[in-house]
Amino acid sequence: RLLLIPTFVLGLVSLVLDYVFYYLFGGLFFLLFVRDLKQYRASQKVIAPYRGGTILVEDIFVASIGQCLRNGTMEHALSFTTMLTVMPWVKYYINANPLIYPLKERFVQQISTSWHDLGPDVAHEKVREIISRSRQEGRLAKRMDMWRFCPHY
């Protein structure tokens, strides 16, 4: 856990900067263009169930080891740093900002056969096998390796 201290410090600095810019620019936009407190409160109710989740350091550690083995240590370090600094900004300021947008819950539906006959253990194992054994075509793998994104959150 001692080795994770720089990551947590970077994450904390990033969080503070996110809050400063989020409320500075979002609040300014709200005051100049939106000015609908009812919309803001309704958007806050939509977000409320998704706040305060837990972060499992063990999951991040295991996923980081996998990314290091797949992409190399330096590429993982760049992707991981991007995940901590850029992705929250894109996710919460641009896509789900109650100061700017009237938020509503939206679900993505996929039509498929039921897995009730499999049970959770078999379904979990089958999904794990599919993810573990999947491999992208060379051209797509090269494009994906150019992304500065590390999907650990």
C-alpha positions in Angstrom: 0.0 0.0 0.0 3.0 2.3 0.5 3.7 2.2 -3.2 0.2 3.5 -3.9 0.7 6.8 -2.0 1.8 8.8 -5.1 -1.3 7.5 -7.0 -3.6 8.6 -4.1 -1.9 12.0 -3.9 -2.3 12.5 -7.6 -5.9 11.4 -7.4 -6.6 13.8 -4.5 -4.9 16.7 -6.4 -6.9 15.8 -9.5 -10.1 15.6 -7.5 -9.6 19.1 -5.9 -8.8 20.6 -9.3 -11.9 18.8 -10.8 -14.1 20.3 -8.1 -12.7 23.8 -8.6 -13.2 23.8 -12.4 -16.5 21.9 -12.2 -18.1 24.4 -9.9 -16.3 27.5 -11.4 -17.3 26.9 -15.0 -20.4 24.9 -14.3 -21.7 27.4 -11.8 -20.9 30.3 -14.2 -22.7 28.5 -17.1 -25.7 27.8 -14.7 -25.9 31.5 -13.6 -25.6 32.9 -17.2 -27.7 30.5 -19.2 -29.7 27.9 -17.2 -31.0 29.5 -14.0 -33.5 26.8 -13.4 -33.1 25.6 -9.8 -35.9 23.1 -10.2 -34.0 21.4 -13.1 -30.9 21.3 -11.0 -32.6 19.7 -8.1 -34.3 17.1 -10.4 -30.9 16.3 -11.9 -29.4 15.9 -8.4 -32.1 13.3 -7.6 -31.2 11.4 -10.7 -27.5 11.3 -9.7 -28.0 10.6 -6.0 -28.2 6.7 -6.2 -24.8 6.6 -8.0 -22.8 8.7 -5.5 -20.6 7.4 -2.8 -19.5 4.1 -4.4 -16.6 2.1 -2.9 -13.2 1.7 -4.5 -11.5 -1.6 -4.0 -7.8 -1.1 -4.1 -7.3 -4.8 -4.7 -9.3 -4.7 -7.9 -7.3 -1.7 -9.2 -4.1 -3.6 -8.3 -5.0 -6.8 -10.1 -6.3 -4.9 -13.2 -3.1 -2.8 -13.2 -0.9 -5.9 -13.2 -2.9 -7.2 -16.2 -2.5 -4.0 -18.0 1.3 -3.9 -17.3 1.6 -7.4 -18.7 -0.4 -6.6 -21.8 0.8 -3.1 -22.6 4.0 -2.6 -20.7 4.7 -0.6 -17.6 5.2 2.8 -19.2 2.1 2.6 -21.4 0.1 1.5 -18.4 1.5 4.4 -16.3 0.4 6.9 -19.0 -3.0 5.3 -19.4 -3.5 5.0 -15.6 -2.6 8.7 -15.1 -5.0 9.7 -17.9 -7.7 7.6 -16.2 -7.2 9.6 -12.9 -7.0 13.0 -14.5 -8.9 13.2 -17.7 -11.6 10.6 -17.6 -13.5 12.0 -14.5 -13.5 15.4 -16.3 -15.0 14.0 -19.5 -17.4 11.7 -17.6 -18.8 14.1 -15.0 -18.3 17.6 -16.4 -19.0 17.0 -20.1 -21.5 14.1 -20.0 -23.3 14.3 -16.7 -23.2 17.8 -15.3 -26.4 18.8 -13.5 -25.4 22.5 -13.7 -25.5 22.4 -17.4 -27.9 19.6 -18.5 -31.3 18.3 -17.4 -30.3 14.8 -16.5 -32.4 11.7 -16.7 -31.7 8.0 -16.3 -31.1 6.2 -19.6 -30.7 2.5 -20.0 -29.1 0.6 -22.9 -31.1 -2.4 -23.8 -29.8 -5.6 -25.4 -32.2 -8.2 -26.6 -30.9 -11.7 -26.0 -32.0 -15.1 -24.7 -32.4 -15.5 -21.0 -29.5 -17.0 -18.9 -31.8 -18.3 -16.2 -31.1 -21.9 -17.1 -27.4 -21.3 -16.5 -27.3 -19.9 -13.1 -25.0 -17.1 -11.9 -21.9 -19.3 -11.5 -22.0 -20.8 -15.0 -22.9 -17.4 -16.5 -20.0 -15.7 -14.7 -17.6 -18.4 -15.9 -18.8 -18.1 -19.5 -18.4 -14.3 -19.5 -14.9 -14.6 -18.0 -14.0 -17.1 -20.7 -15.3 -14.8 -23.5 -13.4 -11.8 -22.1 -10.2 -13.8 -21.4 -10.1 -15.4 -24.8 -11.1 -12.5 -27.0 -8.5 -11.1 -29.4 -8.9 -8.2 -31.7 -7.7 -8.1 -35.3 -4.2 -6.7 -35.8 -5.4 -3.4 -37.3 -8.0 -2.8 -34.6 -5.6 -3.8 -31.8 -3.1 -1.2 -33.1 -5.8 1.5 -33.0 -6.9 0.4 -29.5 -3.3 0.6 -28.3 -3.2 4.2 -29.3 -5.9 5.1 -26.9 -4.7 6.8 -23.7 -7.3 5.2 -21.6 -7.0 2.5 -18.9 -10.4 1.0 -18.0 -10.1 0.3 -14.3 -12.8 2.4 -12.7 
